Amino acid sequence: MGTASTMACIAEALGLVLPGTAAIPAVHADRLRAAEATGAAAARLIGSKRTPDQIVNAKSVENALRALLALGGSTNAVIHLAAIAGRVGVRVPLEQLNKLSDTTPVLVNLKPVGNGYMEDFFASGGMGALLRELKPLLHLDCMTVTGETLGERLASDVACYVDRSIIAGRDQPFEPQGGLVALFGNLAPKGAILKRSAADAKLFEHTGRAVVFSSLADLAARIDDPALDVTPQDVLVLQNAGPHASECMPEAGYLPIPKKLAQRGVKDMIRVSDARMSGTAFGTIVLHVTPDSASGGPLGLVRSGDRIRLSVEERRIDLLVEEVELKARAAAIKPTQMKPERGYAKLYVQEILGADDGCDFAFLRPAVGAG
């Protein structure tokens, strides 16, 4: 359940692709048939009023979030879905993600949450089977690209064999709550994301010492240094890897376990950053910390030796440093990033939004009150 697979499933849950097409394996003959059917459907849409802004709305976005949580899908999907919704003036508050996560179980057994692969999900019934399980939680009046509502689509679905080792029934889920959870606190005032279904629950309530890397270059230079002062109880922190940094939010959030610890058999430890990570990654990894370091967020004020507290139960991640000290650190920071004077680079710096708004360009969103 990488990011690409997750987003295909999200697109089907939104109603933007033909039913049953999200999970077809690349080498399957059905992929060719789906491509032909998609082309024919696209031709039929010409001149119709069935445009994306008629399909993507607050209700369909909530359906997509439910599907994401039940899939235990990629953390990247939170950003992508926020960007898609933002184009039609719909906001995706991370508080809403938590509310839905509390009532949406993990129903799909795919790596890295479980053991299966996308072809297993397809053979087990794919998105049709999953949406039928979620039916009582969904807005069934949402329009889809075929002209049917989601409820009509599911009513016409032929209920066939479902492999319960891959797609669980809602009464016997693989996990009782959704795969993703949003965290808040003084380290992430506007939120951060943890894929709890792919993390070690033993670390969900933990306070540890920060080991800080100020950049990707710093991480690469020191992470495997035998002299690195680090223990399994520490919290690895990567700064300046968010959307406002020069690296432009790469998939660098899957910080490696320091070599000296990996050689001792350490498999997981808490890692915190404003970066992203692949949907295939496993670990107790806090991502998308917002505001990010480069825009003046608290993550940029963390120093090695500080204490960080993670509480998944309380949905919090906090830097245990006095406010007076944090203000002094902020005042001492001198801007180092050069601001481009022209071209795409200037446009990016000027318009890029935070992770909580999908890292989209501000000028591509509708004006306040539009729509």
N, C-alpha and C positions, 0 to 999 in steps of 0.2 A: 504494500500500500504506500508507494512513493507519491511524490507530489503530482506527477502527471496522472497516475491512476486515480488519485483522490479527486483531482479537479474534473476528470471525466465523469466520475460519479456525482460530483456536486452539480455539474452542468445538467445531468439527467434529473436530479432532484429539483433543480430550479425549473425544469421544463423547457430547456433551451436546445436539447438534442432529442433525436427520435428514441422512443422507449426501447429499452433492451440493448442499446448500442454501446453503453459506457464500458462494459467489462469484456467485450469480445477480444480474444487474444489476437495479436498482430498477424499471426500465420494462419488463422482460422478462415475458412471460406466465407463464413458469415461476415467477416470484415469487408470483403468485396461487395457482398450483397447490401450491407449497411451503407457503404459508400454510394452505391447506385441509388438506393432509396433516399439517402440524404440529398443527393443532387436533384432528384425528382421533387422532393419536398421543398427544396429551396426555390425551384422554378415555380411551384404553385404559390409560393409566398409573394411573388412579385405582384405589386399592385394591391396587396392585401393590407389590412390595418394590423396584422399580427406582427408587430415589431417588438424588439427586446424590451422596450420600456413598458409594453403592455403585459409582459410576462414577469419581469423582475420587479418585485415590490416587497413591502415589509413582510407579507405572509409567505411568499415563496422563498425569501431569504431565510426566514425562520425554518422552513422545511429543509433547506439546504444545510443549515446549522445542525438540525437534528440528525440528518444523514451523516454529516461529518463526525459527530460525536459517537454515533452508533458504529461507524466504520473504524473508529480509532485512527482517523486519517492524519495526513501531514499537517504539521503546525503552519506550514506555508499557506494552507488553505484559508486560515483566518485573515491573513493579509489580502490574499487574492479576492476573497468574498467581500471584504470591506471595500475594496476598490471597485468591484463590479456594482455593488449596492450604491456606493457613493455616486456613481455616474447617473443614477436616477433619483438622487437626493435622499436615499435611505441610509441612515447611520446604523452601524452594528456595534452597539456598546458592549464592552467586554463584560459588564455586569449581566447583560442578557445572556451571554455565553455561559456564565456560571449558573444562572437560573435554569437554563435548558439542560445543562450538563447534570444537574442534580436529579433530573427526571427522565433522562435518556440513557438507557444502558448500552454497554458495548455488546454488539450482537455478532460481530464478524471476527473470525479467527484467522487473521492474516499477519504475516511478519510486518513490522517488528513487534506488534502486540501479541501475536500468536504464532502459529506454525505454517499457515497456508500461503498460497500464492494467488495472483489474480486469476489464473486459469481455473483454480479450484473454486474461486468465488463465482466465476462465470458458469461453471458446470453445476454449481449448487443453486442456481436461480438468479444470480446477479442482483441488480438493483431492483428488479421487480419483486423478488422474494423479500429483500430487505424492506422496501417501502410498504409491502403488505403487512409485515410485522410491526412497522411503525405507524400504521394507518390511524389508530386512535389518537396519536399525538400530532398528526399533520393537519394542515389547512387544505381540505380536499377540494375547495372551490377555486383553487389557483389554476389559471389558464396555462396550457402548454403549447408548444410550437405546432402540434398537430391540429389544434383547434378544440381538442378535448380538455376538460378539466382533469386535474390529477385524480379526483374521485372516479370519473368516468374511465380513465385509463386503468386504474386498479380494478374496477369492476369488470372490465373486459379482459383483464389478464387471466390467462388460463393457469390456475394454480396447479403446478406440477410438483414432482418430487423435489424436496429440499434436503440437502445433506446437513443435518443438524450439527455435525462436527465442524462445519464451516460457517453456517448462518444459524444462529441460535434462535429459539423462540423467545418472545419477550418475557414469558413467565420463567424461563431458565437461562438468563443471560450469562455471557462469559464474565462480565463485570457489571455490578449494579448501577454504576454511574458512568457518565460519558468519558471518552478517552482524553479530552483536553480540559484544562481548567485555567482560568485567568487569576493572576496574583496581583495584589496591590500592596501599598505600604510606602514608607519614605524612600525606598530605593527605586520604586516603580510607581510614581504618583498617578500616571495614566495607564498603568497596567503592564503586565508581562504574561507570557504563555508558558505553561508546563504541560508536556504530554505525559500525564500521569500513568496512562495505560502502558507506556513503554519505559517506565522508571522503576526504581527500587523503592518499594513502600517503606523500607527500613529508614530511608533518608527523608521521609516526608515531614518529620518534626525534628529539626536539627539546627544547632547553632555551631558555627565553625569560624575559624580564622581565615581571612581573605588572603589569597595569593594572587596578586594583580599583575596582569600583562597589559601594557598601555597601548598596544597595537598588534596587528598580525605579525609584523616583523619582529617585535619583541617576543611574541609567543613562539615563533619559529626558532629564535635564537636561544631561548632558555628552557623550553618545556622538557627537553631531554638532558639537560645539564645535570650531571651527577651531584653537583653542589647545590642544586635547587633546594631551598628550605621549604619542604612540603610533606604533609602527612595525609593519610586517607581521610582524616576527619576535617581537613581544610576545605575551603570553598574556592575553586578556581574562578577568576574574574577576568573577562576580556573586555577592554574598553575600545572605543573609537572604531566600531565595526557596524554602526547603524546607518540609517538612510542619509544622514547629514554628514557622515564622514567621507573622506576621500575614497575609501574602498567601496562606498555605495551599497552597504548591507549584503555582503556575500554570504554564502552558506558556510560560515566559519564557526557557528555556534557549537558544533560537535567537537568541543575541545578534547584533544587526546588525553588519556591518562598519562601522567608523567612516566617516563621510561623506568625510573627507579622504583616506582610503585607498581607498574605493570609487571615488572620482573618478579615482584613479590606476590602476584596473583590478584591484585586489586582490579576489579571489573567495572566499578562505578563509583563516582563521587559527585557532589553537587558542583555544577558549572553554571555560571551566570554571564550573560552577555546581551548586547543590543543587536546581535547578528541573527541570522536565520540558520536553519539546518535542514538536511534532507529528510524527507518523510520516511526513509528507510532506517534512520538512526535510532539507537536505543540508549537510554540513560536518563539520569535525574538532571535534566538540563533546562534551565530557565532562559527563555529567549525573548526577543523583541522588547527588551526593557525600554520603556518610554516615559519621559523624553530620553532620547539617546545621549550618549556622552558628548558628541560633537555639537549638539544644540544646547549644551549647558545642563543636561540632566544630572541627577545625583550619582548615577553610575560613574561619571567622570571624576567624582570626588573621593571614591574609595581608594584607600591606601593599604598596602600589604600590612597585615597585622590587625586590621580592623576586624570586628566581629560582625558576622551576618547571620540573621535568623530566618530560616524558612519554616513556614507552617502551612501545609496544604489544607489542613482542617480549617484554619482561619482565613485561608486564601490570602496570605500575606508573605511579603519578603521585605525585611527591614535591615537597614544599616544601623548598628548599635553604636552610634557616635553622636555626641551632643550637638544640638543645633548650632550653638555658638561656634564650635570647631568647624562645622561644615560651612558656615558663612565665611569664616576666615579663610578656609581653603578656596572657596569660590572666588573671593576677592583677590587672592594671590595668583589666580590663573590668568595668563596673558594669551590673547588670541594668537594662534600660530598659522591657521589655515588661510591661504591666499584666496581671495574672492575673484573668480574669473570676470573679466570685463566684457566678454562678448560670446556669442555662439551658444551651442547647446549646453556647454558647461555652466554658463551664466544662468540659462533658463532652468537647469536642474537645481542649482543652489537656491535660486530665487523662489521656485514653485514647489519643490518636493515636500510632501506631507509626512507626518510621523507614521509609525507602524499601526497605531490605533485607527488611522484613517486610510489604511491600505497602501501607504507609500506611493500614492498617486500624485499627479500634478494638480495643484489647486485650480488652475485655469480650466481644467477639463471637467470640473464638477459644475452642476447647475447653480445659478445664483440663488441666494437665500430667498425662499418663497416661491421659486419656480416649480412648476409641475404640481 
